[in-house]
Amino acid sequence: MKNSLRNAVLLLAVLLLPVMRALAQVPATDTPEMADTLRQNGKIYVVVAVIAVVLTGLLVYLISLDRKIGRLERELKD
């Protein structure tokens, strides 16, 4: 088990190392241009609202799933 975990971590490191080196060569800009454009057009609020709705939906789904699992666990105990 330890050897397979170690092999998996080593394989992941070997596969990610070239990607990380390639990303390090990309020139960094001082300001994100897309965010500035969205902010100027007032559409940044739409992006924030969509992200908030998606995260809220995920949270509600997880809470309902937890309740269902809890109910099933109680039924199995009884």
PyMOL Python script that loads the backbone (N, CA, C, O; Angstrom):
from pymol import cmd

cmd.read_pdbstr("""\
ATOM      1  N   MET A   1       0.828  -1.187   0.000  1.00  0.00           N
ATOM      2  CA  MET A   1       0.000   0.000   0.000  1.00  0.00           C
ATOM      3  C   MET A   1       0.869   1.245   0.000  1.00  0.00           C
ATOM      4  O   MET A   1       0.589   2.199  -0.726  1.00  0.00           O
ATOM      5  N   LYS A   2       1.925   1.244   0.812  1.00  0.00           N
ATOM      6  CA  LYS A   2       2.794   2.413   0.873  1.00  0.00           C
ATOM      7  C   LYS A   2       3.513   2.626  -0.449  1.00  0.00           C
ATOM      8  O   LYS A   2       3.679   3.760  -0.899  1.00  0.00           O
ATOM      9  N   ASN A   3       3.939   1.525  -1.071  1.00  0.00           N
ATOM     10  CA  ASN A   3       4.660   1.651  -2.333  1.00  0.00           C
ATOM     11  C   ASN A   3       3.756   2.178  -3.437  1.00  0.00           C
ATOM     12  O   ASN A   3       4.194   2.983  -4.258  1.00  0.00           O
ATOM     13  N   SER A   4       2.513   1.741  -3.470  1.00  0.00           N
ATOM     14  CA  SER A   4       1.610   2.224  -4.516  1.00  0.00           C
ATOM     15  C   SER A   4       1.288   3.698  -4.316  1.00  0.00           C
ATOM     16  O   SER A   4       1.171   4.446  -5.287  1.00  0.00           O
ATOM     17  N   LEU A   5       1.144   4.120  -3.065  1.00  0.00           N
ATOM     18  CA  LEU A   5       0.902   5.533  -2.787  1.00  0.00           C
ATOM     19  C   LEU A   5       2.115   6.363  -3.172  1.00  0.00           C
ATOM     20  O   LEU A   5       1.979   7.435  -3.762  1.00  0.00           O
ATOM     21  N   ARG A   6       3.290   5.870  -2.842  1.00  0.00           N
ATOM     22  CA  ARG A   6       4.517   6.583  -3.177  1.00  0.00           C
ATOM     23  C   ARG A   6       4.686   6.661  -4.691  1.00  0.00           C
ATOM     24  O   ARG A   6       5.096   7.693  -5.221  1.00  0.00           O
ATOM     25  N   ASN A   7       4.370   5.567  -5.388  1.00  0.00           N
ATOM     26  CA  ASN A   7       4.462   5.568  -6.845  1.00  0.00           C
ATOM     27  C   ASN A   7       3.467   6.540  -7.467  1.00  0.00           C
ATOM     28  O   ASN A   7       3.783   7.207  -8.452  1.00  0.00           O
ATOM     29  N   ALA A   8       2.274   6.625  -6.902  1.00  0.00           N
ATOM     30  CA  ALA A   8       1.267   7.544  -7.423  1.00  0.00           C
ATOM     31  C   ALA A   8       1.703   8.993  -7.235  1.00  0.00           C
ATOM     32  O   ALA A   8       1.535   9.815  -8.136  1.00  0.00           O
ATOM     33  N   VAL A   9       2.258   9.306  -6.075  1.00  0.00           N
ATOM     34  CA  VAL A   9       2.736  10.665  -5.815  1.00  0.00           C
ATOM     35  C   VAL A   9       3.906  10.995  -6.724  1.00  0.00           C
ATOM     36  O   VAL A   9       3.989  12.107  -7.246  1.00  0.00           O
ATOM     37  N   LEU A  10       4.797  10.060  -6.918  1.00  0.00           N
ATOM     38  CA  LEU A  10       5.941  10.278  -7.800  1.00  0.00           C
ATOM     39  C   LEU A  10       5.488  10.484  -9.240  1.00  0.00           C
ATOM     40  O   LEU A  10       6.004  11.362  -9.931  1.00  0.00           O
ATOM     41  N   LEU A  11       4.534   9.689  -9.695  1.00  0.00           N
ATOM     42  CA  LEU A  11       4.010   9.844 -11.049  1.00  0.00           C
ATOM     43  C   LEU A  11       3.333  11.198 -11.216  1.00  0.00           C
ATOM     44  O   LEU A  11       3.500  11.853 -12.245  1.00  0.00           O
ATOM     45  N   LEU A  12       2.578  11.618 -10.223  1.00  0.00           N
ATOM     46  CA  LEU A  12       1.925  12.920 -10.270  1.00  0.00           C
ATOM     47  C   LEU A  12       2.945  14.043 -10.335  1.00  0.00           C
ATOM     48  O   LEU A  12       2.778  14.998 -11.094  1.00  0.00           O
ATOM     49  N   ALA A  13       3.999  13.932  -9.543  1.00  0.00           N
ATOM     50  CA  ALA A  13       5.046  14.956  -9.558  1.00  0.00           C
ATOM     51  C   ALA A  13       5.750  14.998 -10.905  1.00  0.00           C
ATOM     52  O   ALA A  13       6.041  16.077 -11.421  1.00  0.00           O
ATOM     53  N   VAL A  14       6.023  13.841 -11.472  1.00  0.00           N
ATOM     54  CA  VAL A  14       6.705  13.785 -12.770  1.00  0.00           C
ATOM     55  C   VAL A  14       5.826  14.377 -13.863  1.00  0.00           C
ATOM     56  O   VAL A  14       6.330  15.042 -14.769  1.00  0.00           O
ATOM     57  N   LEU A  15       4.527  14.146 -13.790  1.00  0.00           N
ATOM     58  CA  LEU A  15       3.628  14.674 -14.809  1.00  0.00           C
ATOM     59  C   LEU A  15       3.373  16.170 -14.646  1.00  0.00           C
ATOM     60  O   LEU A  15       3.187  16.877 -15.636  1.00  0.00           O
ATOM     61  N   LEU A  16       3.365  16.655 -13.414  1.00  0.00           N
ATOM     62  CA  LEU A  16       3.076  18.066 -13.185  1.00  0.00           C
ATOM     63  C   LEU A  16       4.295  18.967 -13.312  1.00  0.00           C
ATOM     64  O   LEU A  16       4.142  20.169 -13.528  1.00  0.00           O
ATOM     65  N   LEU A  17       5.480  18.433 -13.185  1.00  0.00           N
ATOM     66  CA  LEU A  17       6.685  19.259 -13.248  1.00  0.00           C
ATOM     67  C   LEU A  17       6.825  19.986 -14.580  1.00  0.00           C
ATOM     68  O   LEU A  17       7.088  21.188 -14.569  1.00  0.00           O
ATOM     69  N   PRO A  18       6.665  19.331 -15.724  1.00  0.00           N
ATOM     70  CA  PRO A  18       6.765  20.079 -16.990  1.00  0.00           C
ATOM     71  C   PRO A  18       5.679  21.141 -17.138  1.00  0.00           C
ATOM     72  O   PRO A  18       5.920  22.204 -17.710  1.00  0.00           O
ATOM     73  N   VAL A  19       4.492  20.856 -16.626  1.00  0.00           N
ATOM     74  CA  VAL A  19       3.407  21.830 -16.711  1.00  0.00           C
ATOM     75  C   VAL A  19       3.745  23.058 -15.880  1.00  0.00           C
ATOM     76  O   VAL A  19       3.519  24.189 -16.312  1.00  0.00           O
ATOM     77  N   MET A  20       4.281  22.837 -14.697  1.00  0.00           N
ATOM     78  CA  MET A  20       4.639  23.961 -13.833  1.00  0.00           C
ATOM     79  C   MET A  20       5.765  24.781 -14.442  1.00  0.00           C
ATOM     80  O   MET A  20       5.776  26.006 -14.319  1.00  0.00           O
ATOM     81  N   ARG A  21       6.703  24.126 -15.092  1.00  0.00           N
ATOM     82  CA  ARG A  21       7.790  24.854 -15.748  1.00  0.00           C
ATOM     83  C   ARG A  21       7.264  25.677 -16.910  1.00  0.00           C
ATOM     84  O   ARG A  21       7.720  26.798 -17.136  1.00  0.00           O
ATOM     85  N   ALA A  22       6.310  25.132 -17.648  1.00  0.00           N
ATOM     86  CA  ALA A  22       5.731  25.863 -18.773  1.00  0.00           C
ATOM     87  C   ALA A  22       4.933  27.068 -18.282  1.00  0.00           C
ATOM     88  O   ALA A  22       4.974  28.132 -18.901  1.00  0.00           O
ATOM     89  N   LEU A  23       4.215  26.911 -17.184  1.00  0.00           N
ATOM     90  CA  LEU A  23       3.448  28.025 -16.646  1.00  0.00           C
ATOM     91  C   LEU A  23       4.345  29.114 -16.082  1.00  0.00           C
ATOM     92  O   LEU A  23       3.968  30.285 -16.063  1.00  0.00           O
ATOM     93  N   ALA A  24       5.524  28.736 -15.628  1.00  0.00           N
ATOM     94  CA  ALA A  24       6.447  29.722 -15.079  1.00  0.00           C
ATOM     95  C   ALA A  24       7.000  30.626 -16.168  1.00  0.00           C
ATOM     96  O   ALA A  24       7.483  31.718 -15.869  1.00  0.00           O
ATOM     97  N   GLN A  25       6.942  30.202 -17.416  1.00  0.00           N
ATOM     98  CA  GLN A  25       7.484  30.994 -18.511  1.00  0.00           C
ATOM     99  C   GLN A  25       6.482  31.984 -19.078  1.00  0.00           C
ATOM    100  O   GLN A  25       6.857  32.836 -19.883  1.00  0.00           O
ATOM    101  N   VAL A  26       5.232  31.899 -18.684  1.00  0.00           N
ATOM    102  CA  VAL A  26       4.210  32.817 -19.179  1.00  0.00           C
ATOM    103  C   VAL A  26       4.430  34.177 -18.530  1.00  0.00           C
ATOM    104  O   VAL A  26       4.531  34.261 -17.306  1.00  0.00           O
ATOM    105  N   PRO A  27       4.507  35.247 -19.326  1.00  0.00           N
ATOM    106  CA  PRO A  27       4.726  36.567 -18.733  1.00  0.00           C
ATOM    107  C   PRO A  27       3.511  37.002 -17.917  1.00  0.00           C
ATOM    108  O   PRO A  27       2.369  36.842 -18.349  1.00  0.00           O
ATOM    109  N   ALA A  28       3.766  37.539 -16.767  1.00  0.00           N
ATOM    110  CA  ALA A  28       2.696  37.986 -15.881  1.00  0.00           C
ATOM    111  C   ALA A  28       2.352  39.438 -16.191  1.00  0.00           C
ATOM    112  O   ALA A  28       3.238  40.274 -16.370  1.00  0.00           O
ATOM    113  N   THR A  29       1.055  39.727 -16.251  1.00  0.00           N
ATOM    114  CA  THR A  29       0.624  41.103 -16.452  1.00  0.00           C
ATOM    115  C   THR A  29       0.328  41.720 -15.097  1.00  0.00           C
ATOM    116  O   THR A  29       0.011  41.019 -14.136  1.00  0.00           O
ATOM    117  N   ASP A  30       0.434  43.022 -15.033  1.00  0.00           N
ATOM    118  CA  ASP A  30       0.212  43.706 -13.761  1.00  0.00           C
ATOM    119  C   ASP A  30      -1.267  43.756 -13.384  1.00  0.00           C
ATOM    120  O   ASP A  30      -1.621  43.632 -12.211  1.00  0.00           O
ATOM    121  N   THR A  31      -2.119  43.938 -14.376  1.00  0.00           N
ATOM    122  CA  THR A  31      -3.548  44.017 -14.088  1.00  0.00           C
ATOM    123  C   THR A  31      -4.300  43.015 -14.958  1.00  0.00           C
ATOM    124  O   THR A  31      -3.959  42.832 -16.127  1.00  0.00           O
ATOM    125  N   PRO A  32      -5.294  42.381 -14.411  1.00  0.00           N
ATOM    126  CA  PRO A  32      -6.103  41.468 -15.225  1.00  0.00           C
ATOM    127  C   PRO A  32      -7.006  42.271 -16.158  1.00  0.00           C
ATOM    128  O   PRO A  32      -7.881  43.007 -15.703  1.00  0.00           O
ATOM    129  N   GLU A  33      -6.792  42.127 -17.448  1.00  0.00           N
ATOM    130  CA  GLU A  33      -7.524  42.925 -18.426  1.00  0.00           C
ATOM    131  C   GLU A  33      -9.000  42.560 -18.483  1.00  0.00           C
ATOM    132  O   GLU A  33      -9.849  43.437 -18.642  1.00  0.00           O
ATOM    133  N   MET A  34      -9.313  41.276 -18.356  1.00  0.00           N
ATOM    134  CA  MET A  34     -10.698  40.848 -18.448  1.00  0.00           C
ATOM    135  C   MET A  34     -11.521  41.445 -17.307  1.00  0.00           C
ATOM    136  O   MET A  34     -12.648  41.890 -17.522  1.00  0.00           O
ATOM    137  N   ALA A  35     -10.963  41.455 -16.097  1.00  0.00           N
ATOM    138  CA  ALA A  35     -11.696  42.001 -14.956  1.00  0.00           C
ATOM    139  C   ALA A  35     -11.925  43.494 -15.130  1.00  0.00           C
ATOM    140  O   ALA A  35     -12.986  44.004 -14.772  1.00  0.00           O
ATOM    141  N   ASP A  36     -10.941  44.200 -15.677  1.00  0.00           N
ATOM    142  CA  ASP A  36     -11.111  45.633 -15.909  1.00  0.00           C
ATOM    143  C   ASP A  36     -12.216  45.894 -16.915  1.00  0.00           C
ATOM    144  O   ASP A  36     -13.039  46.790 -16.725  1.00  0.00           O
ATOM    145  N   THR A  37     -12.236  45.113 -17.984  1.00  0.00           N
ATOM    146  CA  THR A  37     -13.272  45.285 -19.006  1.00  0.00           C
ATOM    147  C   THR A  37     -14.650  44.992 -18.430  1.00  0.00           C
ATOM    148  O   THR A  37     -15.598  45.739 -18.674  1.00  0.00           O
ATOM    149  N   LEU A  38     -14.765  43.917 -17.673  1.00  0.00           N
ATOM    150  CA  LEU A  38     -16.057  43.576 -17.075  1.00  0.00           C
ATOM    151  C   LEU A  38     -16.484  44.621 -16.057  1.00  0.00           C
ATOM    152  O   LEU A  38     -17.669  44.934 -15.943  1.00  0.00           O
ATOM    153  N   ARG A  39     -15.526  45.157 -15.321  1.00  0.00           N
ATOM    154  CA  ARG A  39     -15.841  46.178 -14.326  1.00  0.00           C
ATOM    155  C   ARG A  39     -16.326  47.457 -15.008  1.00  0.00           C
ATOM    156  O   ARG A  39     -17.270  48.092 -14.537  1.00  0.00           O
ATOM    157  N   GLN A  40     -15.685  47.835 -16.114  1.00  0.00           N
ATOM    158  CA  GLN A  40     -16.081  49.053 -16.827  1.00  0.00           C
ATOM    159  C   GLN A  40     -17.478  48.915 -17.418  1.00  0.00           C
ATOM    160  O   GLN A  40     -18.245  49.878 -17.424  1.00  0.00           O
ATOM    161  N   ASN A  41     -17.812  47.740 -17.908  1.00  0.00           N
ATOM    162  CA  ASN A  41     -19.126  47.527 -18.508  1.00  0.00           C
ATOM    163  C   ASN A  41     -20.207  47.237 -17.470  1.00  0.00           C
ATOM    164  O   ASN A  41     -21.389  47.176 -17.810  1.00  0.00           O
ATOM    165  N   GLY A  42     -19.818  47.059 -16.218  1.00  0.00           N
ATOM    166  CA  GLY A  42     -20.781  46.752 -15.176  1.00  0.00           C
ATOM    167  C   GLY A  42     -21.200  45.297 -15.158  1.00  0.00           C
ATOM    168  O   GLY A  42     -22.138  44.936 -14.448  1.00  0.00           O
ATOM    169  N   LYS A  43     -20.527  44.459 -15.921  1.00  0.00           N
ATOM    170  CA  LYS A  43     -20.899  43.047 -15.991  1.00  0.00           C
ATOM    171  C   LYS A  43     -20.219  42.210 -14.920  1.00  0.00           C
ATOM    172  O   LYS A  43     -20.524  41.027 -14.774  1.00  0.00           O
ATOM    173  N   ILE A  44     -19.308  42.805 -14.174  1.00  0.00           N
ATOM    174  CA  ILE A  44     -18.631  42.053 -13.118  1.00  0.00           C
ATOM    175  C   ILE A  44     -19.641  41.609 -12.061  1.00  0.00           C
ATOM    176  O   ILE A  44     -19.470  40.572 -11.420  1.00  0.00           O
ATOM    177  N   TYR A  45     -20.702  42.413 -11.887  1.00  0.00           N
ATOM    178  CA  TYR A  45     -21.723  42.066 -10.910  1.00  0.00           C
ATOM    179  C   TYR A  45     -22.521  40.849 -11.370  1.00  0.00           C
ATOM    180  O   TYR A  45     -22.985  40.060 -10.547  1.00  0.00           O
ATOM    181  N   VAL A  46     -22.677  40.698 -12.671  1.00  0.00           N
ATOM    182  CA  VAL A  46     -23.356  39.515 -13.207  1.00  0.00           C
ATOM    183  C   VAL A  46     -22.518  38.273 -12.920  1.00  0.00           C
ATOM    184  O   VAL A  46     -23.047  37.232 -12.531  1.00  0.00           O
ATOM    185  N   VAL A  47     -21.218  38.391 -13.115  1.00  0.00           N
ATOM    186  CA  VAL A  47     -20.316  37.267 -12.854  1.00  0.00           C
ATOM    187  C   VAL A  47     -20.364  36.891 -11.376  1.00  0.00           C
ATOM    188  O   VAL A  47     -20.454  35.713 -11.031  1.00  0.00           O
ATOM    189  N   VAL A  48     -20.304  37.891 -10.514  1.00  0.00           N
ATOM    190  CA  VAL A  48     -20.349  37.638  -9.069  1.00  0.00           C
ATOM    191  C   VAL A  48     -21.690  37.017  -8.685  1.00  0.00           C
ATOM    192  O   VAL A  48     -21.737  36.107  -7.857  1.00  0.00           O
ATOM    193  N   ALA A  49     -22.773  37.500  -9.276  1.00  0.00           N
ATOM    194  CA  ALA A  49     -24.097  36.953  -8.962  1.00  0.00           C
ATOM    195  C   ALA A  49     -24.216  35.498  -9.411  1.00  0.00           C
ATOM    196  O   ALA A  49     -24.775  34.673  -8.688  1.00  0.00           O
ATOM    197  N   VAL A  50     -23.702  35.177 -10.584  1.00  0.00           N
ATOM    198  CA  VAL A  50     -23.770  33.794 -11.075  1.00  0.00           C
ATOM    199  C   VAL A  50     -22.957  32.873 -10.180  1.00  0.00           C
ATOM    200  O   VAL A  50     -23.402  31.775  -9.845  1.00  0.00           O
ATOM    201  N   ILE A  51     -21.767  33.315  -9.791  1.00  0.00           N
ATOM    202  CA  ILE A  51     -20.932  32.505  -8.897  1.00  0.00           C
ATOM    203  C   ILE A  51     -21.638  32.297  -7.560  1.00  0.00           C
ATOM    204  O   ILE A  51     -21.620  31.196  -7.009  1.00  0.00           O
ATOM    205  N   ALA A  52     -22.261  33.356  -7.040  1.00  0.00           N
ATOM    206  CA  ALA A  52     -22.970  33.243  -5.764  1.00  0.00           C
ATOM    207  C   ALA A  52     -24.144  32.271  -5.873  1.00  0.00           C
ATOM    208  O   ALA A  52     -24.379  31.481  -4.960  1.00  0.00           O
ATOM    209  N   VAL A  53     -24.883  32.325  -6.984  1.00  0.00           N
ATOM    210  CA  VAL A  53     -26.027  31.422  -7.165  1.00  0.00           C
ATOM    211  C   VAL A  53     -25.558  29.975  -7.256  1.00  0.00           C
ATOM    212  O   VAL A  53     -26.167  29.085  -6.662  1.00  0.00           O
ATOM    213  N   VAL A  54     -24.486  29.737  -7.993  1.00  0.00           N
ATOM    214  CA  VAL A  54     -23.966  28.372  -8.135  1.00  0.00           C
ATOM    215  C   VAL A  54     -23.491  27.838  -6.786  1.00  0.00           C
ATOM    216  O   VAL A  54     -23.805  26.703  -6.425  1.00  0.00           O
ATOM    217  N   LEU A  55     -22.740  28.643  -6.041  1.00  0.00           N
ATOM    218  CA  LEU A  55     -22.251  28.191  -4.739  1.00  0.00           C
ATOM    219  C   LEU A  55     -23.398  27.977  -3.756  1.00  0.00           C
ATOM    220  O   LEU A  55     -23.366  27.035  -2.964  1.00  0.00           O
ATOM    221  N   THR A  56     -24.406  28.838  -3.798  1.00  0.00           N
ATOM    222  CA  THR A  56     -25.568  28.661  -2.933  1.00  0.00           C
ATOM    223  C   THR A  56     -26.314  27.378  -3.292  1.00  0.00           C
ATOM    224  O   THR A  56     -26.754  26.643  -2.409  1.00  0.00           O
ATOM    225  N   GLY A  57     -26.453  27.115  -4.579  1.00  0.00           N
ATOM    226  CA  GLY A  57     -27.100  25.878  -5.010  1.00  0.00           C
ATOM    227  C   GLY A  57     -26.350  24.648  -4.543  1.00  0.00           C
ATOM    228  O   GLY A  57     -26.958  23.678  -4.092  1.00  0.00           O
ATOM    229  N   LEU A  58     -25.025  24.684  -4.651  1.00  0.00           N
ATOM    230  CA  LEU A  58     -24.217  23.559  -4.167  1.00  0.00           C
ATOM    231  C   LEU A  58     -24.380  23.369  -2.662  1.00  0.00           C
ATOM    232  O   LEU A  58     -24.480  22.240  -2.183  1.00  0.00           O
ATOM    233  N   LEU A  59     -24.407  24.465  -1.923  1.00  0.00           N
ATOM    234  CA  LEU A  59     -24.558  24.382  -0.474  1.00  0.00           C
ATOM    235  C   LEU A  59     -25.919  23.789  -0.103  1.00  0.00           C
ATOM    236  O   LEU A  59     -26.005  22.923   0.768  1.00  0.00           O
ATOM    237  N   VAL A  60     -26.971  24.253  -0.760  1.00  0.00           N
ATOM    238  CA  VAL A  60     -28.311  23.724  -0.486  1.00  0.00           C
ATOM    239  C   VAL A  60     -28.374  22.238  -0.829  1.00  0.00           C
ATOM    240  O   VAL A  60     -28.964  21.452  -0.088  1.00  0.00           O
ATOM    241  N   TYR A  61     -27.772  21.856  -1.943  1.00  0.00           N
ATOM    242  CA  TYR A  61     -27.763  20.444  -2.341  1.00  0.00           C
ATOM    243  C   TYR A  61     -27.029  19.595  -1.307  1.00  0.00           C
ATOM    244  O   TYR A  61     -27.502  18.520  -0.939  1.00  0.00           O
ATOM    245  N   LEU A  62     -25.877  20.071  -0.836  1.00  0.00           N
ATOM    246  CA  LEU A  62     -25.120  19.306   0.152  1.00  0.00           C
ATOM    247  C   LEU A  62     -25.876  19.183   1.467  1.00  0.00           C
ATOM    248  O   LEU A  62     -25.835  18.134   2.110  1.00  0.00           O
ATOM    249  N   ILE A  63     -26.562  20.239   1.871  1.00  0.00           N
ATOM    250  CA  ILE A  63     -27.334  20.184   3.112  1.00  0.00           C
ATOM    251  C   ILE A  63     -28.483  19.189   2.975  1.00  0.00           C
ATOM    252  O   ILE A  63     -28.729  18.395   3.883  1.00  0.00           O
ATOM    253  N   SER A  64     -29.187  19.231   1.843  1.00  0.00           N
ATOM    254  CA  SER A  64     -30.299  18.285   1.660  1.00  0.00           C
ATOM    255  C   SER A  64     -29.790  16.850   1.569  1.00  0.00           C
ATOM    256  O   SER A  64     -30.431  15.931   2.079  1.00  0.00           O
ATOM    257  N   LEU A  65     -28.656  16.657   0.930  1.00  0.00           N
ATOM    258  CA  LEU A  65     -28.069  15.325   0.837  1.00  0.00           C
ATOM    259  C   LEU A  65     -27.665  14.812   2.216  1.00  0.00           C
ATOM    260  O   LEU A  65     -27.841  13.632   2.519  1.00  0.00           O
ATOM    261  N   ASP A  66     -27.125  15.696   3.048  1.00  0.00           N
ATOM    262  CA  ASP A  66     -26.738  15.306   4.404  1.00  0.00           C
ATOM    263  C   ASP A  66     -27.962  14.903   5.215  1.00  0.00           C
ATOM    264  O   ASP A  66     -27.911  13.941   5.981  1.00  0.00           O
ATOM    265  N   ARG A  67     -29.053  15.627   5.054  1.00  0.00           N
ATOM    266  CA  ARG A  67     -30.277  15.279   5.779  1.00  0.00           C
ATOM    267  C   ARG A  67     -30.817  13.924   5.335  1.00  0.00           C
ATOM    268  O   ARG A  67     -31.250  13.122   6.163  1.00  0.00           O
ATOM    269  N   LYS A  68     -30.791  13.671   4.029  1.00  0.00           N
ATOM    270  CA  LYS A  68     -31.272  12.385   3.521  1.00  0.00           C
ATOM    271  C   LYS A  68     -30.414  11.237   4.033  1.00  0.00           C
ATOM    272  O   LYS A  68     -30.933  10.189   4.418  1.00  0.00           O
ATOM    273  N   ILE A  69     -29.107  11.438   4.036  1.00  0.00           N
ATOM    274  CA  ILE A  69     -28.201  10.396   4.532  1.00  0.00           C
ATOM    275  C   ILE A  69     -28.423  10.172   6.018  1.00  0.00           C
ATOM    276  O   ILE A  69     -28.424   9.030   6.479  1.00  0.00           O
ATOM    277  N   GLY A  70     -28.612  11.246   6.771  1.00  0.00           N
ATOM    278  CA  GLY A  70     -28.886  11.117   8.198  1.00  0.00           C
ATOM    279  C   GLY A  70     -30.170  10.356   8.461  1.00  0.00           C
ATOM    280  O   GLY A  70     -30.234   9.531   9.372  1.00  0.00           O
ATOM    281  N   ARG A  71     -31.196  10.631   7.664  1.00  0.00           N
ATOM    282  CA  ARG A  71     -32.468   9.926   7.807  1.00  0.00           C
ATOM    283  C   ARG A  71     -32.304   8.440   7.503  1.00  0.00           C
ATOM    284  O   ARG A  71     -32.855   7.596   8.209  1.00  0.00           O
ATOM    285  N   LEU A  72     -31.545   8.120   6.452  1.00  0.00           N
ATOM    286  CA  LEU A  72     -31.303   6.709   6.122  1.00  0.00           C
ATOM    287  C   LEU A  72     -30.508   6.010   7.214  1.00  0.00           C
ATOM    288  O   LEU A  72     -30.771   4.848   7.524  1.00  0.00           O
ATOM    289  N   GLU A  73     -29.539   6.704   7.798  1.00  0.00           N
ATOM    290  CA  GLU A  73     -28.759   6.104   8.886  1.00  0.00           C
ATOM    291  C   GLU A  73     -29.641   5.825  10.091  1.00  0.00           C
ATOM    292  O   GLU A  73     -29.499   4.787  10.737  1.00  0.00           O
ATOM    293  N   ARG A  74     -30.557   6.749  10.403  1.00  0.00           N
ATOM    294  CA  ARG A  74     -31.467   6.526  11.534  1.00  0.00           C
ATOM    295  C   ARG A  74     -32.396   5.348  11.260  1.00  0.00           C
ATOM    296  O   ARG A  74     -32.698   4.570  12.165  1.00  0.00           O
ATOM    297  N   GLU A  75     -32.852   5.214  10.012  1.00  0.00           N
ATOM    298  CA  GLU A  75     -33.720   4.083   9.669  1.00  0.00           C
ATOM    299  C   GLU A  75     -32.974   2.761   9.787  1.00  0.00           C
ATOM    300  O   GLU A  75     -33.555   1.758  10.203  1.00  0.00           O
ATOM    301  N   LEU A  76     -31.698   2.748   9.428  1.00  0.00           N
ATOM    302  CA  LEU A  76     -30.918   1.521   9.538  1.00  0.00           C
ATOM    303  C   LEU A  76     -30.656   1.150  10.990  1.00  0.00           C
ATOM    304  O   LEU A  76     -30.579  -0.033  11.323  1.00  0.00           O
ATOM    305  N   LYS A  77     -30.516   2.155  11.864  1.00  0.00           N
ATOM    306  CA  LYS A  77     -30.298   1.867  13.286  1.00  0.00           C
ATOM    307  C   LYS A  77     -31.536   1.235  13.906  1.00  0.00           C
ATOM    308  O   LYS A  77     -31.425   0.329  14.733  1.00  0.00           O
ATOM    309  N   ASP A  78     -32.706   1.706  13.513  1.00  0.00           N
ATOM    310  CA  ASP A  78     -33.965   1.217  14.110  1.00  0.00           C
ATOM    311  C   ASP A  78     -34.366  -0.105  13.587  1.00  0.00           C
ATOM    312  O   ASP A  78     -35.396  -0.643  13.993  1.00  0.00           O
TER     313      ASP A  78
END
""", "prot")
cmd.dss("prot")
cmd.show_as("cartoon", "prot")
cmd.util.cbc("prot")
cmd.orient("prot")
